[in-house]
Amino acid sequence: MTFDFRILAILLAFTTLIFAPTVEAQNRLGNRELNVPATMIAESQKVKAGENVTLAFVMEPKPTWHGYWENPGDAGIGMSFDWTLPAGVTAGKPQFQVPDRLLIAGIMNYVYKGDYAVLVNLTLSDTVRPGPLPVSVKSEWLSCTDEICVPEQDEMSLTLQVVGKDAAVALEKRFNDFRAALPRPLGSEASFAVTDNLFRLSIPLPADVDLDSPYFFINEDGIVDYAAPQTFSRDGDRLILETEARGDGLDTISGVLKIGDHMGLSFTATKGEVAMTGVPLLAADGPKEQNLTSLLFLALGGAILGGLLLNLMPCVFPILSLKAISLAKAGGNEAVVRRDALAYTAGVVLVATLLGAVLLGLRASGAAVGWAFQLQDPRIIFVLLALVTAIGFNLAGMFELPNVNFGNKLAQKGGPAGSFWTGALAAFVATPCTGPFMAAALGATIVLPPVAALVIFAGLGVGLALPFLLIAFVPAIRSRLPKPGPWLDGFRKAMAIPMFLTGIGLIWLLGRQIGTDALGLSLIFLLLVALILWWFGGGQMKGRSRGALTSAAMFATIVGGIIALPGEAAMDSRKIADNSAATLPSEPFTEARLSELRAADQPVFAYFTADWCITCKANEAAAIQRTETADAFAAAKVAVLMGDWTRPDPVISKFLEKHGRAGVPLYLYYAPGKEPVILPQILTVATLTDLISTAV
């Protein structure tokens, strides 16, 4: 059962009538008896015919008392005015300053806790003659503390002097302060929508406008739940609000967006469609510390769950095969399994946190980078290619690493170290993937303090390592592990195949980044790495130690390959192959082109991808570059824009950040005249075609 606060307002109105004689008696004693005394003053005692003069009702609440805004919220009564004016003089609509909020027992009040002023403009017609101009008004309002409310009223009057056109007029300086606390007109129209008991409001607001605990005060009653929390997101030059709805019966609303202490913007909004997009801001309700904590826990939960699901992504499987061998080797030995699982987790969490720290450091220095930024650099890929190749040949039996032994002994001195580096490699290779729940979690690192953001990155590592922690510490799962035996050698060699496939993928990625002319460099590099490892393995078979020479040769080969790479200018000028012949052709993404298409009321599908993003490529193969999708888009005349983030691109990085993303993929659909819809990170043909048919 819910309580309708309009009933309370009616009861308060009757109370006003009942206590009116008492209030009048108080008024006869003077304003000193009022709890929120009012004084009417004019900006100028001298006025001119055909012009305006502003009156101010200066309200000075006693300690612990407060007055109400024009819409009092769940309870209360706003200020009313009953004017007595000479002929030719009219009073305008009262102008209220930006209010505050007062939440008592779940009841939201829109109030003024300290001194405030209500302004009213008087307009004089040209027919008003020079001389005295008496003005009087009977005003009523409600004065409250946190415990009691008292209806109050007063009759106020003053006499202005109408002067000639050339007379000097002195202005009251206090009115500058009164007007400074009024909301400023926004100048642009907003849009709102009420769907599924949610109220959403899209406010055109430049991205460089500072916001301090924003809050929307609505003028119309019965549209929103006043006591419900308001959540905000920044989407470029728009601010998106979401809160609980109470009703939906209006095509136009108005209100004030509070953006700071005694600072606000007034505007009107028309009914339309609004999507909750952009970078989340701190909630408007409650202390900032609580908001930060709530956002941190939500993002941390998303990061752990996203890291857990990341184990299902194809880009992580080759590395997981290493850990699978380790667990199979350990069999049911509880101590070894737990030791290796903890070491593996330490490697995953450490690398995930370090990558996050580097990412935050680059952002702080002004660089526009996002998640998986390291794979935008061919030099990093060169190092990763050497590592993956070495692990592949190791699994194939070409050589043995001193600290990794896949024999039948269960206790091995180098075991924890091997598990640690396996976890580190898993975290490093997993960064190109972005699975469900990760987008919002990593997007939160954009707005969270650095320490809290690092906790999110560490949580991603914990999620990635969680399956092996469960195996290690849940006996029912651990008992189902296969027993070690001769089959391990065959399984080990089979696991070399996904490693070599990963190496092939890295070579293809290098070709995309440095061009086909320089692709031969990576093949030569790969050949040298293979020869060095073959030489090292041959020495092991003969009982010779070639570790130092092998390490030096590998280091020289990697450094030489990096030095021989094309320069940054050459790589930055590399052009992605023309995809006009693709199943679904596209144009390169630019914000200017997006604005041009939207201004022409053309539907737009914009997607952001990278060659190193396995999820992106899987979506393109399964949903985007399909005949069914292309036919549906062609029939609806949908323009397609593709943002390629294979190489660093500050424009795309900032655009991703505006939409609450720290990496790719990102899929957006812009219906004509509507807010963009952010699509899921895992696409199907039906996702795209149904969206088009619904929009049409």
NULOFI-999729 format. One line per 8 residues: for each residue x, y, z of C-alpha. Coordinates in Angstrom, 3 decimals, always signed. Example, Ala and Ser with C-alpha at 12.3 -4.5 7.8 and 13.67 -1.06 7.14 Angstrom:
// NULOFI-999729
+12.300:-4.500:+7.800 | +13.670:-1.060:+7.140
END
This chain:
// NULOFI-999729
+0.000:+0.000:+0.000 | +1.382:+3.408:-0.940 | +0.500:+6.804:+0.493 | -0.617:+9.574:-1.876 | +1.086:+12.739:-0.644 | -1.467:+14.852:-2.493 | -3.859:+13.900:+0.314 | -1.385:+15.412:+2.753
-1.304:+18.594:+0.694 | -5.140:+18.818:+0.843 | -5.111:+18.272:+4.617 | -2.504:+20.988:+4.977 | -4.651:+23.308:+2.888 | -7.627:+22.722:+5.228 | -5.295:+23.297:+8.152 | -4.428:+26.655:+6.624
-8.110:+27.639:+6.648 | -8.655:+26.405:+10.177 | -5.696:+28.278:+11.580 | -6.162:+31.409:+9.480 | -7.577:+33.489:+12.395 | -4.604:+32.526:+14.532 | -2.180:+33.443:+11.753 | -3.890:+36.807:+11.238
-3.548:+37.477:+14.936 | +0.123:+36.688:+14.669 | +0.473:+39.018:+11.698 | -1.024:+41.868:+13.666 | +1.891:+41.465:+16.038 | +4.327:+41.894:+13.139 | +6.642:+39.654:+11.151 | +8.591:+38.807:+14.294
+5.964:+36.157:+15.089 | +6.380:+34.314:+11.791 | +8.713:+31.353:+11.572 | +9.652:+32.258:+7.991 | +9.055:+36.027:+7.890 | +8.727:+37.699:+4.489 | +9.658:+41.212:+3.440 | +8.615:+42.709:+0.096
+11.097:+45.146:-1.446 | +11.440:+46.740:-4.890 | +14.572:+46.893:-7.003 | +13.806:+50.578:-7.527 | +11.397:+52.908:-5.764 | +11.085:+54.910:-8.968 | +9.502:+53.250:-12.001 | +8.610:+54.349:-15.507
+5.507:+53.738:-17.610 | +5.979:+51.027:-20.241 | +8.788:+49.346:-18.282 | +9.241:+46.609:-15.667 | +10.221:+46.665:-12.034 | +11.235:+43.604:-10.036 | +9.924:+42.902:-6.553 | +11.602:+40.512:-4.154
+10.002:+38.589:-1.309 | +12.933:+38.159:+1.034 | +12.326:+35.083:+3.206 | +14.384:+34.676:+6.391 | +13.622:+31.356:+8.105 | +14.372:+31.093:+11.798 | +16.890:+28.415:+12.841 | +15.661:+24.833:+12.076
+12.796:+26.186:+9.885 | +12.508:+26.039:+6.118 | +10.250:+27.140:+3.253 | +9.272:+25.386:+0.022 | +10.018:+25.601:-3.694 | +7.175:+26.142:-6.202 | +6.778:+22.321:-6.434 | +7.239:+21.236:-2.806
+7.843:+17.558:-3.669 | +6.114:+14.752:-1.785 | +4.694:+17.105:+0.866 | +4.365:+20.795:+1.624 | +2.770:+23.838:-0.007 | +4.435:+26.347:-2.273 | +4.096:+30.111:-1.934 | +0.931:+31.761:-3.360
+0.205:+35.412:-4.244 | -3.080:+37.352:-4.313 | -2.302:+40.779:-5.820 | -4.051:+44.131:-5.517 | -2.616:+46.301:-8.291 | -3.575:+49.618:-9.944 | -4.971:+49.634:-13.484 | -2.316:+49.102:-16.133
-0.042:+47.052:-13.840 | +0.300:+43.263:-14.132 | +2.325:+40.773:-12.083 | +4.379:+38.072:-13.779 | +5.032:+34.490:-12.732 | +7.071:+34.122:-9.516 | +10.729:+33.215:-10.056 | +12.115:+30.779:-7.498
+15.781:+30.297:-6.710 | +17.486:+26.895:-7.020 | +16.166:+24.800:-4.094 | +17.673:+22.135:-1.853 | +16.414:+18.675:-0.927 | +15.244:+17.373:+2.427 | +14.486:+13.655:+2.791 | +12.567:+12.739:+5.956
+11.352:+9.159:+6.525 | +11.315:+8.467:+2.792 | +9.442:+11.701:+1.997 | +11.300:+14.039:-0.374 | +10.815:+17.779:+0.163 | +12.071:+20.542:-2.145 | +12.952:+23.307:+0.291 | +15.038:+26.331:+1.185
+17.040:+25.755:+4.357 | +18.400:+29.292:+4.677 | +17.512:+32.808:+3.550 | +16.068:+32.975:+0.060 | +14.128:+35.296:-2.210 | +11.226:+34.902:-4.626 | +11.220:+37.446:-7.471 | +8.194:+38.823:-9.325
+8.265:+41.251:-12.254 | +5.632:+44.002:-12.405 | +4.901:+45.343:-15.903 | +3.598:+48.890:-16.296 | +1.638:+49.793:-19.416 | +2.232:+53.045:-21.290 | -1.045:+54.409:-19.892 | +0.147:+54.529:-16.273
+0.388:+58.189:-15.216 | +3.211:+59.688:-13.097 | +2.602:+59.710:-9.363 | +2.231:+57.246:-6.472 | +1.755:+53.578:-7.405 | +0.408:+51.498:-4.460 | +1.118:+47.757:-4.619 | -0.169:+45.171:-2.140
-0.303:+41.397:-1.996 | -1.622:+38.710:+0.298 | +0.774:+35.774:+0.338 | +0.532:+32.352:+1.953 | +3.201:+29.734:+2.484 | +4.080:+26.753:+4.672 | +6.852:+26.873:+7.268 | +8.239:+23.604:+8.636
+10.906:+22.042:+10.772 | +11.828:+18.363:+10.579 | +9.021:+17.680:+13.064 | +6.163:+20.208:+12.641 | +4.626:+22.447:+9.960 | +2.796:+25.759:+10.416 | +0.841:+27.503:+7.611 | +1.688:+31.213:+7.511
+0.507:+34.264:+5.631 | +1.120:+37.998:+5.455 | -0.280:+41.082:+3.769 | +2.504:+43.225:+2.391 | +2.373:+46.541:+0.618 | +4.598:+49.306:-0.683 | +4.183:+52.465:-2.719 | +6.285:+53.063:-5.800
+6.670:+56.356:-7.602 | +6.010:+56.582:-11.352 | +8.457:+59.096:-12.857 | +9.082:+60.544:-16.294 | +11.132:+58.920:-19.036 | +14.211:+61.058:-18.359 | +14.277:+60.668:-14.586 | +17.221:+58.929:-12.929
+16.498:+55.560:-11.338 | +18.620:+53.996:-8.588 | +18.716:+50.191:-8.353 | +18.958:+48.070:-5.236 | +22.272:+46.156:-5.424 | +20.967:+43.170:-3.459 | +18.952:+42.120:-6.499 | +22.184:+41.066:-8.233
+22.653:+38.439:-5.545 | +18.995:+37.427:-5.740 | +19.244:+36.850:-9.500 | +22.544:+34.987:-9.197 | +20.703:+32.256:-7.264 | +18.015:+31.910:-9.949 | +18.377:+29.056:-12.457 | +19.695:+30.237:-15.809
+17.736:+29.356:-18.956 | +19.379:+26.436:-20.737 | +18.380:+27.703:-24.168 | +17.979:+24.203:-25.648 | +15.082:+21.799:-25.455 | +15.512:+18.480:-23.691 | +13.632:+15.232:-24.296 | +12.132:+12.707:-21.896
+10.595:+9.246:-21.982 | +8.632:+7.092:-19.541 | +8.976:+3.355:-20.194 | +8.737:+0.327:-17.918 | +8.239:+2.504:-14.803 | +11.443:+4.394:-15.587 | +11.711:+8.102:-16.303 | +14.614:+9.115:-18.556
+15.620:+12.665:-19.432 | +18.179:+13.718:-22.054 | +19.531:+17.227:-21.445 | +21.724:+18.999:-24.031 | +24.658:+20.142:-21.919 | +28.202:+20.895:-23.179 | +30.745:+18.355:-21.963 | +32.912:+21.089:-20.438
+30.189:+22.183:-17.967 | +31.258:+21.179:-14.454 | +28.734:+19.212:-12.407 | +28.659:+18.921:-8.628 | +26.070:+16.386:-7.426 | +23.520:+17.102:-10.195 | +19.819:+16.774:-9.431 | +16.654:+17.428:-11.440
+13.770:+19.321:-9.776 | +10.647:+18.781:-11.861 | +7.851:+21.356:-11.873 | +5.014:+18.954:-12.706 | +3.552:+16.673:-10.057 | +2.790:+12.984:-10.588 | +5.522:+12.239:-13.163 | +8.485:+11.013:-11.095
+8.940:+9.359:-7.726 | +10.466:+12.261:-5.801 | +12.193:+10.053:-3.217 | +13.751:+7.670:-5.759 | +17.493:+8.091:-6.449 | +18.518:+9.836:-9.654 | +21.383:+8.395:-11.710 | +23.219:+10.415:-14.342
+25.478:+9.584:-17.291 | +27.587:+11.811:-19.525 | +27.264:+11.099:-23.251 | +29.299:+13.758:-25.006 | +27.321:+16.997:-24.993 | +24.286:+15.376:-23.390 | +23.460:+14.522:-19.790 | +21.198:+11.497:-19.318
+19.066:+11.074:-16.182 | +17.234:+7.954:-15.064 | +14.895:+7.603:-12.079 | +11.647:+5.867:-11.128 | +8.454:+7.087:-12.786 | +5.140:+7.692:-11.027 | +2.958:+8.482:-14.041 | +2.938:+9.348:-17.734
+0.338:+11.785:-18.982 | +2.167:+14.835:-20.276 | +3.837:+15.657:-23.577 | +5.880:+18.511:-22.117 | +7.525:+19.000:-18.729 | +9.779:+21.641:-17.210 | +12.171:+21.891:-14.335 | +15.564:+22.887:-12.994
+18.817:+20.933:-13.215 | +20.938:+21.738:-10.191 | +24.610:+21.702:-11.197 | +26.232:+23.173:-8.089 | +25.644:+25.099:-4.880 | +22.842:+27.610:-5.668 | +23.469:+27.017:-9.381 | +20.967:+25.553:-11.821
+19.608:+25.515:-15.355 | +15.922:+25.790:-16.242 | +14.492:+24.162:-19.356 | +11.522:+22.398:-20.901 | +11.494:+18.856:-22.292 | +9.248:+17.177:-24.844 | +8.322:+13.512:-24.999 | +10.569:+11.346:-27.192
+12.877:+8.341:-26.883 | +15.837:+8.384:-24.521 | +18.453:+5.647:-24.078 | +20.604:+5.388:-20.935 | +24.038:+5.844:-22.539 | +27.327:+7.435:-21.635 | +29.746:+7.384:-18.711 | +28.012:+6.958:-15.340
+28.342:+9.841:-12.902 | +28.079:+9.590:-9.161 | +24.508:+9.280:-7.926 | +22.872:+12.535:-6.909 | +21.588:+11.174:-3.606 | +23.667:+10.474:-0.542 | +27.215:+11.309:+0.496 | +29.887:+11.041:-2.165
+31.710:+8.411:-0.116 | +28.643:+6.147:-0.253 | +28.249:+6.756:-3.982 | +31.867:+5.873:-4.624 | +31.518:+2.734:-2.539 | +28.356:+1.664:-4.363 | +29.898:+2.276:-7.775 | +33.079:+0.471:-6.728
+31.234:-2.653:-5.535 | +29.029:-2.765:-8.626 | +32.011:-2.377:-10.930 | +34.061:-4.902:-8.936 | +31.276:-7.471:-9.210 | +31.073:-6.863:-12.952 | +34.848:-7.184:-13.291 | +34.987:-10.520:-11.435
+32.057:-11.933:-13.393 | +33.468:-10.588:-16.647 | +36.869:-12.127:-15.907 | +35.209:-15.462:-15.153 | +33.363:-15.436:-18.497 | +36.585:-14.404:-20.201 | +37.790:-17.980:-19.713 | +35.254:-19.012:-22.365
+36.678:-16.638:-24.975 | +38.770:-18.227:-27.736 | +41.648:-15.805:-27.203 | +42.337:-17.213:-23.724 | +42.071:-20.939:-24.447 | +45.649:-21.474:-25.693 | +47.021:-20.182:-22.401 | +44.546:-22.145:-20.328
+45.860:-25.305:-21.935 | +49.128:-24.737:-20.073 | +47.324:-24.639:-16.764 | +45.273:-27.684:-17.727 | +48.495:-29.670:-18.147 | +49.745:-28.467:-14.776 | +46.535:-29.534:-13.022 | +46.491:-32.872:-14.790
+50.086:-33.413:-13.739 | +49.249:-32.697:-10.128 | +46.317:-35.100:-10.144 | +44.580:-35.116:-6.766 | +47.514:-33.839:-4.702 | +45.804:-31.122:-2.647 | +48.905:-29.241:-1.569 | +50.369:-29.005:-5.086
+47.085:-28.008:-6.713 | +46.433:-25.258:-4.165 | +49.993:-23.975:-4.343 | +49.922:-23.776:-8.135 | +46.441:-22.221:-8.194 | +47.517:-19.458:-5.809 | +50.688:-18.839:-7.812 | +48.661:-18.732:-11.036
+46.204:-16.289:-9.438 | +49.049:-14.074:-8.245 | +50.422:-13.876:-11.794 | +47.010:-13.077:-13.284 | +46.113:-10.422:-10.711 | +49.538:-8.783:-10.774 | +49.645:-8.403:-14.555 | +46.013:-7.246:-14.768
+46.694:-4.634:-12.085 | +49.970:-3.503:-13.690 | +48.283:-3.115:-17.074 | +45.570:-1.074:-15.371 | +48.181:+1.096:-13.634 | +49.963:+1.775:-16.933 | +46.619:+2.565:-18.571 | +45.699:+5.031:-15.800
+49.152:+6.601:-15.968 | +48.901:+7.133:-19.710 | +45.446:+8.652:-19.326 | +46.697:+10.976:-16.601 | +49.467:+12.152:-18.930 | +46.846:+13.110:-21.515 | +47.088:+10.062:-23.796 | +43.800:+8.772:-25.209
+44.208:+5.028:-24.637 | +41.925:+2.200:-23.593 | +41.919:-1.436:-22.535 | +44.261:-3.650:-24.586 | +46.259:-0.567:-25.558 | +49.486:-2.601:-25.566 | +48.371:-4.651:-28.574 | +48.181:-1.459:-30.617
+51.987:-1.444:-30.559 | +53.762:-3.856:-32.971 | +56.785:-3.967:-30.661 | +54.714:-5.565:-27.925 | +53.310:-8.029:-30.435 | +56.865:-8.941:-31.471 | +57.698:-9.857:-27.875 | +54.440:-11.769:-27.486
+55.080:-13.647:-30.740 | +58.485:-14.781:-29.476 | +56.968:-15.926:-26.179 | +54.071:-17.812:-27.757 | +56.416:-19.483:-30.244 | +58.761:-20.558:-27.466 | +55.889:-22.037:-25.446 | +54.588:-23.849:-28.529
+57.939:-25.483:-29.246 | +58.308:-26.327:-25.565 | +54.947:-28.107:-25.571 | +55.899:-29.890:-28.796 | +58.980:-31.321:-27.031 | +61.719:-29.411:-28.880 | +63.280:-28.267:-25.586 | +62.603:-28.052:-21.860
+62.593:-24.903:-19.749 | +64.690:-25.205:-16.589 | +61.846:-24.127:-14.319 | +59.027:-26.059:-16.028 | +59.050:-29.843:-15.964 | +56.100:-31.868:-17.206 | +57.413:-35.189:-15.908 | +55.617:-37.438:-13.502
+57.031:-35.939:-10.285 | +54.346:-34.183:-8.339 | +56.625:-31.905:-6.347 | +58.869:-29.753:-8.473 | +60.934:-26.843:-7.241 | +60.010:-24.647:-10.204 | +56.273:-25.453:-10.080 | +54.985:-22.251:-8.434
+57.164:-20.099:-10.666 | +55.824:-21.830:-13.759 | +52.235:-21.340:-12.562 | +52.901:-17.681:-11.796 | +54.250:-16.943:-15.277 | +51.450:-18.954:-16.859 | +48.963:-16.714:-15.068 | +50.871:-13.598:-16.101
+50.793:-14.703:-19.739 | +47.081:-15.549:-19.529 | +46.262:-12.060:-18.264 | +48.428:-10.437:-20.927 | +46.906:-12.385:-23.800 | +43.345:-12.046:-22.463 | +43.367:-8.247:-22.708 | +42.160:-8.074:-26.355
+38.941:-9.796:-25.327 | +35.959:-7.946:-23.914 | +33.156:-10.152:-22.694 | +29.807:-9.591:-21.004 | +29.829:-7.402:-17.844 | +33.351:-6.142:-18.599 | +32.347:-3.027:-20.546 | +30.557:-1.323:-17.657
+33.180:-2.448:-15.138 | +36.133:-1.130:-17.150 | +34.138:+1.959:-18.093 | +33.772:+2.744:-14.384 | +37.570:+3.047:-14.109 | +37.244:+6.250:-16.136 | +35.363:+8.032:-13.326 | +36.623:+6.221:-10.204
+39.661:+7.429:-8.230 | +42.922:+5.693:-9.259 | +43.088:+3.382:-6.220 | +39.491:+2.237:-6.734 | +40.142:+1.773:-10.455 | +43.117:-0.488:-9.673 | +40.829:-2.609:-7.482 | +38.589:-3.097:-10.530
+41.533:-4.271:-12.659 | +42.607:-6.637:-9.878 | +39.022:-7.954:-9.708 | +39.198:-8.766:-13.413 | +42.275:-10.893:-12.686 | +40.523:-12.664:-9.805 | +37.618:-13.533:-12.109 | +39.987:-14.892:-14.741
+41.719:-17.113:-12.170 | +38.514:-18.139:-10.360 | +38.019:-21.544:-12.089 | +41.435:-22.746:-10.939 | +40.862:-21.416:-7.423 | +37.618:-23.404:-7.274 | +39.402:-26.537:-8.462 | +42.091:-26.059:-5.834
+39.858:-25.326:-2.859 | +36.685:-27.322:-3.580 | +37.411:-31.035:-2.968 | +34.372:-32.227:-4.954 | +35.738:-30.539:-8.083 | +39.342:-31.508:-7.436 | +38.464:-35.204:-7.034 | +37.223:-35.270:-10.632
+40.633:-34.295:-12.058 | +42.165:-37.005:-14.260 | +45.004:-39.032:-12.790 | +48.521:-38.443:-14.166 | +49.877:-41.022:-16.561 | +51.487:-41.626:-19.970 | +48.594:-39.806:-21.688 | +50.042:-36.515:-20.443
+52.819:-36.538:-23.040 | +50.350:-36.814:-25.925 | +48.072:-34.179:-24.398 | +51.031:-31.841:-23.983 | +51.991:-32.130:-27.652 | +48.370:-31.605:-28.728 | +48.259:-28.363:-26.722 | +51.091:-26.998:-28.876
+48.599:-26.651:-31.745 | +46.531:-23.782:-30.251 | +49.804:-22.053:-29.345 | +50.996:-22.179:-32.946 | +47.565:-20.964:-34.092 | +47.949:-18.024:-31.725 | +51.335:-17.320:-33.298 | +49.757:-17.337:-36.767
+47.136:-14.867:-35.508 | +49.862:-12.569:-34.181 | +51.673:-12.684:-37.524 | +48.445:-11.727:-39.310 | +47.957:-8.887:-36.825 | +51.483:-7.641:-37.479 | +50.734:-7.641:-41.189 | +47.642:-5.531:-40.569
+49.592:-3.090:-38.432 | +52.868:-2.735:-40.306 | +51.645:-3.605:-43.807 | +52.232:-6.581:-46.066 | +55.566:-5.173:-47.306 | +56.969:-5.442:-43.789 | +55.312:-8.771:-43.033 | +58.411:-10.593:-44.228
+60.255:-9.072:-41.290 | +58.065:-10.951:-38.818 | +58.552:-14.218:-40.729 | +62.333:-13.786:-40.655 | +62.083:-12.986:-36.959 | +60.003:-16.109:-36.363 | +62.509:-18.244:-38.272 | +65.396:-16.941:-36.158
+63.476:-17.652:-32.939 | +62.749:-21.216:-34.098 | +66.405:-21.829:-35.020 | +67.642:-20.529:-31.659 | +65.209:-22.774:-29.764 | +66.069:-25.770:-31.960 | +69.755:-25.205:-31.211 | +69.004:-24.932:-27.493
+66.934:-28.132:-27.525 | +69.626:-30.008:-29.419 | +72.126:-29.050:-26.727 | +69.830:-30.361:-24.015 | +69.603:-33.732:-25.748 | +73.402:-33.940:-25.720 | +73.624:-32.851:-22.094 | +75.125:-29.454:-22.928
+74.121:-26.256:-21.178 | +73.454:-23.482:-23.677 | +71.103:-21.403:-21.511 | +73.198:-18.221:-21.337 | +73.955:-18.144:-25.061 | +70.331:-18.919:-25.904 | +69.056:-16.103:-23.698 | +71.521:-13.644:-25.213
+70.634:-14.710:-28.760 | +66.894:-14.410:-28.076 | +67.350:-10.977:-26.537 | +69.426:-9.772:-29.493 | +66.880:-11.141:-31.978 | +63.933:-9.452:-30.254 | +65.744:-6.103:-29.908 | +66.947:-6.278:-33.504
+63.456:-7.051:-34.752 | +61.982:-4.132:-32.824 | +64.612:-1.760:-34.188 | +63.949:-2.970:-37.752 | +60.219:-2.276:-37.476 | +58.866:+0.610:-39.579 | +58.756:+3.970:-37.813 | +55.667:+5.341:-36.125
+54.951:+7.708:-39.020 | +54.978:+4.841:-41.519 | +52.728:+2.714:-39.337 | +50.318:+5.562:-38.621 | +49.972:+6.231:-42.342 | +49.036:+2.623:-43.048 | +45.636:+2.420:-44.684 | +43.140:-0.267:-43.863
+42.184:-2.145:-46.994 | +39.171:-0.759:-48.807 | +36.114:-2.700:-47.674 | +33.709:-1.326:-50.250 | +33.469:-4.868:-51.654 | +32.614:-6.320:-48.228 | +29.252:-7.950:-47.631 | +28.295:-4.928:-45.518
+30.317:-1.955:-46.855 | +31.171:+0.872:-44.462 | +32.733:+4.300:-44.264 | +35.530:+5.283:-41.846 | +34.076:+6.681:-38.651 | +34.366:+10.391:-37.905 | +32.168:+12.410:-35.596 | +31.689:+14.954:-38.373
+30.339:+12.286:-40.711 | +28.095:+10.929:-37.956 | +26.667:+14.407:-37.325 | +26.141:+14.929:-41.063 | +24.200:+11.674:-41.425 | +22.092:+12.354:-38.340 | +21.292:+15.873:-39.533 | +19.990:+14.293:-42.749
+17.710:+11.991:-40.663 | +19.461:+8.883:-41.957 | +19.711:+5.834:-39.687 | +23.300:+4.993:-38.756 | +25.000:+1.839:-37.505 | +28.424:+2.625:-36.031 | +30.720:-0.127:-34.846 | +34.178:+0.026:-33.327
+36.569:-2.841:-33.812 | +40.244:-3.838:-33.872 | +42.142:-6.587:-35.638 | +43.446:-7.922:-32.327 | +39.948:-8.110:-30.796 | +38.778:-11.707:-31.148 | +35.266:-10.853:-29.952 | +35.047:-8.113:-32.599
+36.080:-10.440:-35.412 | +33.703:-13.159:-34.232 | +30.799:-10.673:-34.265 | +31.746:-9.441:-37.723 | +31.834:-12.973:-39.092 | +28.676:-14.165:-37.335 | +26.419:-11.102:-37.545 | +27.741:-7.959:-39.232
+29.251:-9.225:-42.473 | +26.283:-11.403:-43.347 | +23.988:-11.193:-46.361 | +20.853:-11.037:-44.191 | +22.230:-8.033:-42.292 | +23.393:-6.284:-45.453 | +20.008:-6.750:-47.134 | +18.122:-5.405:-44.084
+20.422:-2.384:-43.824 | +20.138:-1.673:-47.540 | +16.338:-1.829:-47.403 | +16.258:+0.610:-44.460 | +18.979:+2.818:-46.039 | +21.182:+2.485:-42.970 | +24.579:+4.155:-43.225 | +27.425:+2.106:-41.727
+30.447:+3.704:-40.037 | +33.407:+1.638:-38.833 | +35.915:+2.856:-36.262 | +39.181:+0.894:-36.597 | +41.116:+0.926:-33.309 | +43.835:-1.498:-34.390 | +46.327:+1.348:-34.164 | +46.048:+4.141:-31.580
+43.413:+6.698:-32.518 | +42.710:+9.503:-29.975 | +39.415:+10.416:-31.671 | +38.045:+6.882:-31.307 | +39.470:+6.573:-27.780 | +37.641:+9.691:-26.627 | +34.434:+8.603:-28.361 | +34.579:+5.230:-26.603
+35.167:+6.989:-23.288 | +32.152:+9.250:-23.833 | +30.015:+6.119:-24.103 | +31.409:+4.557:-20.941 | +33.758:+2.142:-22.726 | +37.425:+1.518:-22.042 | +37.866:-0.675:-25.130 | +36.245:-2.373:-28.090
+33.847:-3.686:-29.256 | +31.196:-0.984:-29.183 | +28.065:-1.119:-31.357 | +25.681:+1.842:-31.704 | +22.478:+2.289:-33.679 | +21.120:+5.779:-34.339 | +17.493:+5.901:-35.437 | +16.497:+9.240:-37.011
+15.788:+11.855:-34.364 | +16.360:+9.437:-31.466 | +19.041:+8.753:-28.897 | +21.605:+6.065:-29.781 | +21.008:+2.466:-28.718 | +24.029:+0.574:-27.382 | +23.872:-3.006:-28.622 | +25.143:-6.092:-26.752
+28.785:-7.078:-27.068 | +27.829:-10.463:-28.482 | +25.844:-9.943:-31.691 | +23.605:-12.141:-33.795 | +21.979:-11.467:-37.148 | +18.618:-11.238:-35.381 | +19.990:-8.570:-33.023 | +20.684:-6.301:-35.990
+17.758:-7.118:-38.270 | +15.179:-6.983:-35.453 | +16.520:-3.619:-34.387 | +16.098:-2.251:-37.914 | +12.567:-3.614:-38.306 | +11.543:-2.250:-34.902 | +12.958:+1.198:-35.693 | +11.268:+1.279:-39.087
END
